[in-house]
């Protein structure tokens, strides 16, 4: 009987296919932009299956880190010339730096590690600082625990000193958005990419700032809203893939999880996360769930 069960390498692929099919099917009842949402699903799915296929993704992360450094350099130069850092969204740039930090720690890219503190201070994103704290704490825990603690505490200190907007205002705004989203969950979901349009149509808004954000400030909650019961396929895929042995991939996913608790990094760094998820899924030992296969 066990011979009919998929092996431990096939399970993540099957879950990835199922999640992609459900997300694509949900476009039929989504109120979002069909072309944009279909393109996003295609890119995320393509990155995941590319990660499954590739044996080594280290070089891809080198390109990513180089690109993020260039973005920071351009934004910093713009700030020097025009006294404004609004050329590139500081929160997006900060989250991209924090995710790159996770890969840099795993692959020992020390040059990028030297750039990150300056970039994070410049961006002043609390979500990015939290992600950086998670990256250095978990990344150095196995071999340099004292260093990990010190760097994590410095990251938390940076998050406390650097923010440019009121923490209380930002918190109340997010709490209102999360409550509105929870109040409007549905079994099948509103469809991939439907959150922004659906949010405007909510009968009641507990977000007292009267601001209409483009995302729910929580990727996990937004996926649950968009896909409903179908999001279980994604959670199952992540759970199975986390049995992988690649510490760098796992660190990337941990930092992404921290970032996604209060922001929406899936929108702009999702392909890199999907790539790491796919790669991680193929570095796992035989799953105890499939012991009979």
C-alpha positions in Angstrom: 0.0 0.0 0.0 2.9 2.3 0.8 4.1 2.2 -2.8 1.1 4.3 -3.9 2.2 7.2 -1.6 4.3 10.0 -3.1 7.9 10.1 -1.9 9.3 12.8 0.3 10.5 15.0 -2.7 7.2 14.8 -4.5 5.0 16.0 -1.7 6.1 19.6 -1.7 5.8 19.7 -5.5 2.2 18.3 -5.4 1.3 20.8 -2.7 2.8 23.6 -4.8 0.8 22.5 -7.8 -2.4 22.3 -5.8 -1.8 25.7 -4.2 -1.1 27.3 -7.6 -4.3 25.7 -9.1 -6.4 27.0 -6.3 -5.0 30.5 -6.4 -5.4 30.6 -10.2 -9.0 29.3 -9.9 -9.8 32.0 -7.3 -9.2 34.7 -9.9 -12.6 33.8 -11.3 -14.3 35.3 -8.2 -11.6 37.9 -7.4 -12.4 41.6 -7.8 -8.8 42.5 -8.3 -6.9 43.2 -11.5 -7.0 39.9 -13.4 -3.8 40.5 -15.4 -1.7 41.7 -12.5 -2.9 39.0 -10.1 -2.4 36.3 -12.7 1.1 37.6 -13.3 1.9 37.5 -9.6 0.7 33.9 -9.2 2.8 32.9 -12.2 5.9 34.6 -10.9 5.6 33.1 -7.4 4.8 29.6 -8.7 7.6 29.9 -11.3 10.1 30.9 -8.6 9.0 28.0 -6.3 9.4 25.4 -9.0 12.7 26.9 -10.1 14.0 26.5 -6.5 12.8 22.9 -6.6 14.8 22.3 -9.8 18.0 24.2 -8.8 20.7 22.5 -6.7 22.3 25.8 -5.6 20.7 29.2 -5.4 23.6 31.0 -3.7 24.4 32.9 -6.9 20.8 34.1 -7.3 21.1 35.6 -3.8 24.3 37.4 -4.8 22.5 39.1 -7.6 19.6 40.0 -5.2 22.0 41.5 -2.7 23.8 43.5 -5.4 20.5 44.8 -6.7 19.3 45.9 -3.2 22.7 47.6 -2.6 22.3 49.5 -5.8 18.7 50.5 -4.9 20.0 51.8 -1.5 22.8 53.7 -3.1 20.4 55.4 -5.6 18.0 56.3 -2.8 20.8 57.5 -0.5 22.2 59.7 -3.4 18.7 61.1 -4.0 18.4 62.0 -0.3 21.8 63.8 -0.4 20.7 65.8 -3.4 17.1 66.6 -2.5 16.9 66.0 1.3 14.2 63.4 0.8 14.2 59.6 1.0 10.9 59.1 -0.8 12.4 58.0 -4.1 12.1 54.4 -3.0 9.6 53.4 -0.3 11.7 53.2 2.9 9.7 50.3 4.3 10.0 48.3 1.1 13.7 48.9 0.8 14.2 48.2 4.5 12.4 44.8 4.3 14.4 43.9 1.2 17.6 44.7 3.1 16.5 42.6 6.1 15.7 39.6 3.8 19.0 40.0 2.1 20.7 40.0 5.5 19.3 36.5 6.2 20.8 35.2 3.0 24.1 37.0 3.6 24.5 35.5 7.1 23.8 32.0 5.7 26.2 32.4 2.8 28.8 34.5 4.7 28.5 37.5 2.4 30.2 39.8 4.8 30.3 42.8 2.5 26.5 43.0 2.3 26.4 42.6 6.1 28.4 45.8 6.4 25.9 47.7 4.2 22.7 46.6 6.1 23.0 48.6 9.3 23.4 51.9 7.4 20.6 51.0 5.1 18.3 50.1 8.0 19.0 53.3 9.8 18.4 55.2 6.7 15.0 53.5 6.0 13.9 53.6 9.6 11.4 50.8 9.2 10.4 49.0 12.4 9.4 45.9 10.5 12.8 45.8 8.8 14.6 46.2 12.1 12.5 43.4 13.6 13.4 41.2 10.6 17.1 42.0 11.0 17.0 41.2 14.7 15.5 37.8 13.9 18.1 37.2 11.2 21.1 37.9 13.4 19.7 36.1 16.5 18.8 32.9 14.7 21.7 33.1 12.2 24.4 33.3 14.8 22.7 31.2 17.4 24.4 27.9 16.5 28.0 29.1 16.7 28.1 32.6 18.1 25.3 32.9 20.7 26.7 35.9 22.5 27.2 37.8 19.2 23.7 36.9 18.1 22.2 38.3 21.4 24.2 41.5 21.1 23.3 42.1 17.4 19.7 41.3 18.1 19.6 43.8 21.0 21.3 46.4 18.8 18.6 45.8 16.1 15.8 46.3 18.7 17.5 49.5 19.9 17.7 50.7 16.3 14.0 50.0 15.9 13.3 52.1 19.0 15.4 55.1 18.0 15.0 55.3 14.3 11.3 55.4 13.5 10.0 58.5 11.8 6.3 58.2 12.4 4.3 57.8 15.6 4.4 54.2 16.8 1.0 54.5 18.4 -0.5 55.9 15.3 0.9 53.1 13.1 -0.2 50.4 15.7 -3.8 51.6 15.9 -3.9 51.8 12.1 -2.8 48.2 11.7 -5.0 46.9 14.5 -8.0 48.5 12.8 -7.1 47.0 9.4 -6.5 43.5 11.0 -9.9 43.6 12.8 -11.7 44.7 9.6 -10.0 41.8 7.7 -10.9 39.2 10.4 -14.5 40.4 10.4 -14.8 39.7 6.7 -13.2 36.3 6.3 -15.0 33.8 4.1 -14.7 30.0 3.5 -13.6 30.1 -0.1 -11.8 33.5 0.2 -12.4 36.6 -1.8 -9.9 35.6 -4.5 -6.2 36.2 -5.0 -5.4 39.9 -4.9 -8.9 41.0 -3.9 -8.1 42.4 -0.5 -7.6 46.1 -1.5 -10.9 46.3 -3.6 -12.8 44.3 -1.0 -11.6 46.5 1.9 -13.2 49.6 0.3 -16.5 47.8 0.3 -16.6 46.6 3.9 -19.8 47.7 5.6 -17.9 48.7 8.8 -14.3 50.0 9.2 -12.7 49.8 12.6 -9.6 51.5 11.1 -10.2 54.9 12.6 -7.4 56.6 10.7 -9.6 56.6 7.6 -6.7 55.5 5.5 -7.2 52.7 2.9 -3.9 50.8 2.6 -3.1 48.7 -0.4 -2.6 45.5 1.7 -3.6 44.1 5.1 -0.2 44.7 6.8 0.0 41.0 7.4 0.6 38.6 4.6 -0.6 35.6 6.5 -3.9 37.3 7.3 -4.2 38.6 3.7 -3.6 35.1 2.2 -6.3 33.7 4.5 -8.7 36.5 3.4 -7.9 36.0 -0.3 -7.8 32.2 -0.4 -9.9 31.1 2.5 -9.7 27.3 3.0 -7.3 27.1 0.0 -4.6 28.8 2.1 -4.3 25.6 4.0 -2.4 24.2 1.0 0.2 27.0 1.4 0.6 26.4 5.2 1.0 22.6 4.5 3.6 23.3 1.8 5.6 25.5 4.2 5.3 23.0 7.0 6.6 20.1 4.8 9.3 22.2 3.4 10.6 23.3 6.8 11.8 19.8 7.3 14.6 20.8 4.9 18.2 20.8 6.0 19.4 24.1 4.4 19.8 26.6 7.2 20.0 29.6 4.9 16.7 28.8 3.3 15.1 28.3 6.7 16.6 31.6 8.0 15.2 33.4 4.9 11.7 32.0 5.7 11.9 32.9 9.4 12.8 36.5 8.5 10.1 36.7 5.9 7.6 35.5 8.5 8.7 38.2 11.0 8.4 40.9 8.3 5.0 39.6 7.1 3.5 40.0 10.6 3.2 43.8 10.3 3.9 44.5 6.6 3.4 43.0 3.1 6.8 41.7 1.9 5.2 39.0 -0.3 4.3 41.8 -2.8 8.0 42.7 -3.6 10.3 39.9 -2.3 7.8 37.1 -2.7 9.7 35.5 -5.6 13.0 35.2 -3.6 11.1 33.7 -0.7 9.3 31.2 -3.0 12.7 30.3 -4.6 14.1 29.5 -1.1 11.0 27.6 -0.2 11.3 25.4 -3.3 15.0 24.8 -2.8 14.5 24.0 0.9 11.7 21.5 0.1 14.2 19.4 -1.8 16.9 19.3 0.9 14.8 17.4 3.4 15.3 13.9 4.8 12.6 11.3 4.3 9.5 12.6 6.0 8.3 10.6 9.0 4.7 11.2 7.7 5.6 9.0 4.7 7.4 6.3 6.5 5.6 3.6 4.5 6.5 5.0 1.1 
